[in-house]
Amino acid sequence: MDKDRTDRASAGPGRRTLLVTGAAAALTLSTVSFANAAPAAGAEGPGDSGTGDRTRTRTVRGTLPPGAPDFVYLPVEVPPGVNEMHVAYTYERPAVPAGAQGNALDIGIFDERGTRLGGPGFRGWSGGARTEFFLRADAATPGYLPGPVGAGTWHIALGPYTVAPEGLAYEVTITLRFGPPAPGGTPVPVYPPPRAKGRGRAWYRGDCHIHSVHSDGQRTPAEIAALARAAGLDFINTSEHNTPSAHGAWEGLWGDDLLILTGEEVTTRNGHVVALGMVGGTFVDWRYRARDNRFGHFAREIRRAGGLVVPAHPHGTCLGCNWKFGFADADAVEVWNGPYTPDDEVSLAEWDNLLVSAARSGRPWTPAMGGSDAHREPDAIGTPQTVVLADDLSREAVLAGLRAGRSYVAESARVSLSLTATGGRGGHAGIGERLRVAPDAPVTVRLEVTGAPGRTARFVTDQGTLHTVTLPGTGTGTAEWRTTASYASYVRAEVRHAPTAPPLPGALAAFTNPVFLGQ
C-alpha cells in the first residue's frame, strides 16, 4: 500500500469523494451493484416507465481532487440477462483563476475480463469527445467495440486529464437493458485488404495521421476516404485515440486507387505515438507514463502486429503531447504535424540532431514523416503528406519504404521532389540511401522540384544549411551542389516559403530524408 495515499468514501448513497495525496497511476472506487435488479418477465420494478420497460439505472456522483490518479475505475456489477449497457456522464466546469487548469474528464470502459494493462478487457474509449455511449452484441457507439454484455464486474474508466483547484465533481449514470441478445450475435469485422492495385515500384502519397468520429474527429470514414482521393493520396492510416474501433469501418471505401492502413494514436500522458499499419483489430494500451518503463513493451507489441512505431508531434503544445519516451524504440518520427507551426520547426531541429548522432556513431537512423492530424473542417487531409518509394501499393511495401526512409514530406500533391547524389566510380544514391565514396571523392547533389513557385530550396548537412537557391516563378527548378563525404556526412533538402519573421526561416513546403555520404 502507498502510505502517502488516502481514499475515503463519503457517507450517503451514490456519492464518492476521493482524497489523494502523493502519486498514483490508478484507483478503484467502490462497486455500483445491480444485484437483484433484473426485472421478472412482464413485471415492472422501481424506476420502470410503467410500459414494461426492462431497464435499470444507477447514478453515481463524486469529486476528484487536484492530483488525482491518471485513471479512476468505477466498478459496475452486471447481472446475467443484460443485452445493452448505456453510460452517460457530466462534470462541473467552474471558472478558474488565470494560469490554473480547468476540469477535463475522459471516459472509457473495460468489460468483465478486467482492466489489466494490455489485457483483453478493453471495450472502448472516447476520451472527452462524447458524453454518452452504448454497447451491445450487434453495435456500439463509435470508439467502442460491439460484443456481449457479459455478467461480471465491468469498470468504467475515468481519466481526469486536468482538475480545477476546487476539484472535479462528476456524475455517471449507468443504464442496463435486460432481454435476449441481438439476433445474429456480433458481426465479424471486415478489415481493409493489405494491397491495392498501385503502379508497381513508384512514389506513393499518404497521410498516416487522421481522426474520424471513432475518436475526437467529426468526419465519417466515407468523408475521409473522399477527401483523401481529392487530395491525391494513394494511402491513408486510420489512427484513432486509444481504440481500434474504426478498423472495421471502411468496408466499401478502399479500392484500386486507395490503400487503407489500420493503426492507432496511442495517447499517453507523456506523449503520443502513431502505431502505423498494424493488423486489423489490434489494440495498443496507453495507460502508462515514461516513469513506468512500459513503452518498450508496447513498441514491441506494435511491431509484432506488423506496424511501425512513430512518435507524433514530439514538441506539440497541448498538455501531455510532448514526447518523453526517447527515440530508441522509434521506427520513424512525425516531424511535421498539420499546418507548419513553430513546434514543427523545433521537432525538425531535434530530428536533425538525431541524424548527426547516428552519422557519427554508425547507429541506425530514424527517418522523418509528416501527417495532417486532421480532425474536422478546416483541417485538410493530406496537409502534409508523406511520399514514399515503395515496390507496390501494399501495406508491406509502404511500411518497408517508410522504415527505410525512402520518403519525403510535402504540403500537398502539387509539390514533388527528387534528391540524388552521384560520385565515385558511377555511384548513385537517392533519398534514404548511402553513396559509398572515399572521403575526398567529389560528390554532386542534385535536387529537382516541381510545384513550388518562388520558394527557396536549401541543402542541409550535419553542419547546417550550406547552399540555397530561389526557385523560379513557374515552380519547377533544379539545384546542384558539390561536396565530399569528408565535408558532409549527409545531405537533405528543404523547400521553404518566404520568411514571415526574419531571420527565422519560412514555413516548410517540403523536405526530404537524407542521402548519406561515405563508407
Secondary structure, 3 states (H helix, E strand, C coil): CCCCCCCCCCCCCCEEECCCCCCCCEEECCCEECCCCCCCCCCCCCCCCCCCCCEEEEEEEEEECCCCCCEEEEEEEECCCEEEEEEEEEECCCCCCCCCCCCEEEEEEECCCCCCCCCCCEEEEEECCCCEEEEECCCECCCECCCCCCCEEEEEEEEEEECCCCCEEEEEEEEEEECCCCCCCCCCCCCCCCECCCCCCEEEEEEEEECCCCCCCCCCHHHHHHHHHHCCCCEEEECCECCCHHHHCCCCCCECCEEEEEEEEEEECCEEEEEEEECCCCCCCCCCCHHHCCHHHHHHHHHHCCCEEEEECCCCCCCCCCCCCCCCCCCCEEEEECCCCHHHHHHHHHHHHHHHHHHHHCCCCCCEEEECCECCCCCCCCCCEEEEEECCCEHHHHHHHHHHCCEEEECCCCCEEEEEEEECCCEEEECCCEECCCCCCCEEEEEEEECCCCCEEEEEECCEEEEEEECCCCCCEEEEEEECCCCCCEEEEEEECCCCCCCCCCCEEEEECCEEECC
